[in-house]
């Protein structure tokens, strides 16, 4: 639905006609994320600097136009989908890295900068930025702040929230609020930075952030071990954690995932393997080599039949890319993917994995599963077809089943992808009524009219029905 | 047939439909896309384009001039395919969509000129020859420079287009210049633009092949490979050209196609003949015999490796997108040049497409020049003595860009280098 022509004219005056898109072909190009639902934004505004953000937000808010903030649109739970008649605020052109302090170890970065760009710059300067979502080449700093993304290295380094020292937030009236500081310790007032990180664009527009960097290790090693059974692989992860070798990442891929990954990347995993465990160590050359040797021994002793280890200085990029890009590789098998994202205390990882397969079998749905096993983060992926009402209903039952299971184990309904339109209706299963009421009051303090990302929690609006019509049933599992 | 009906027919093509559906919008392709880098608009990214095609397929979007505009801005470099974990056949989708989209009103005049050129000139060897002769004359009289100078204020994009146009090098080449030898081990495709503008490259290719021991034949009945037609949405014309080449190169001989873009188009001939199994099989048979000049000469260059070192030793390789992204022929140019005694560096892929991309530099000169400038900055930073490519379009555009900057740096096709190092000798190589 196009937006009011007077409002469109006012936005054009601020950003220039070339930065305002309202043709359906262009707006539809901004109506999706990597979640299988499609919306039709009324318009897309390409923002170049914070002043434009302030002016556009104040004007649109004043005219009651719903807004959604979009970086690179990679979200897999639908955190950046537009409400009817809403406007996409695209930050993809705000990509500058404004400052890098290699002594104090921080970078000041605009929200549209790619995480990959920041990581590369950090490495060139002997530093690391470790929030590392699988699709790191595409995701933006604003995106990972919005969703508090983490990825494999969170096991040792923590999530994005642990890396944001400060940020600039534009709120409903266009005012710019500077939160946090440029240092690692800061207890001045409430920690509003941590509140904003993970708020999925429901409180305002993050325009830039001060991000912590850590020292780059001297060396790294990786170990990959294959198993005949998924459950054996899952138990092996716990055995490795028991050894206290401090892996920086500990990952798991199941049989279905491996088949897709092998088709896409040909990393040479034997057909026999029904699961693999992949561990990574950072440190000195000696320490990482020794840790890898011990880890390999432990993982093989736990039932592995195949193993490969990279020495310090040897690239394991092919292995990690295969793991990081497992999600899109699975599209080779089935193009409608719902990426589930439950988290359980790691002790329950093997049991949760077992339960996931049981629930899938009970409801009659195909899944693949991979996991950041080291911190109990499971990603069962539904391989389904939304155009088939039977499968759609089964998919919903599966999601509810795994969510309830995660909560029974004291876990979370979403560990790193976010709530989005996918999980908004399930939040009340994890948060009790007082917590929901408090959340609503916080939301109102930042966004009294509920215009920032109104499709998702805590302002649950109409959830768009996924427009996902596939007429050929050629994908067989 | 109107575009809506043409797109409706594409719904019957399972490869098209599944290809579109397979994109789960992960965005891994987007940072690799040169057109996204220039325009910074999702609609100018591979993901955005595939999603627009999906919206058309699901009747959420009308095929419009705006859709056409964004499809036209694609270079077809297929860097997206190279990184796509989901195996979306982007090139296939793009070619079919362009074919389904008849030029809409706003683009009709511009496109009718292109289509006229492709169907009336490029598809007919003698017309290519005489057009190249005419262009050569214009350039010899410096009329092109005069025109660019005159237009630089009033029509800067037209002036830019002229400045980026290929400079004819040597006399245009005709198939009749070489012999057609039945039973020869190697047949050579001379191409359309390449034979007209880079006649010397074709001669060098033939000499290089002969000097490395191959008996060479140039089939007289061959024609343009059809790549430009395919990318301009002229699917039927491309198919007819393919048919002509399948006939012309019938037999057992290896077929040397020195231009990476032409070689890729020919590799994809089988996909043009869905529903025509006999032609499809003949196309596959031809694909099995396609070779690059690097492949054919590489193993037989032992003598050249012992020749005195070249005067211009520091060579910089530009691997054409088609060769790198789709045919995965990586590192071969570099290896061959080392064998020939050069110190070699290859431009990193971060530099991406040079902006040539078939007709892109003629149709979108500003964007092409942006991409070219980034690449040339990289080239200049590395201070080579020689640039080597293996695709005529890239070679000609890089050469034009360097000329615009007033830099005297030879840009050679790999076959010219092989030719010179095996006795065709010119000082700079």
Interface residues (C-beta under 8 A of the other chain):
Chain A: X21 X23 X24 X25 X26 X28 X29 X30 X32 X33 X34 X36 X38 X40 X46 X72 X73 X74 X90 X92 X93 X114 X116 X135 X137 X138 X139 X263 X264 X265 X325 X327 X328 X329 X331 X332 X335 X337 X467 X469 X470 X471 X472 X474 X475
Chain B: X11 X14 X17 X18 X21 X22 X23 X24 X25 X26 X27 X28 X30 X31 X32 X40 X41 X42 X43 X45 X48 X51 X52 X55 X58 X60 X61 X62 X64 X66 X67 X70 X84 X85 X86 X87
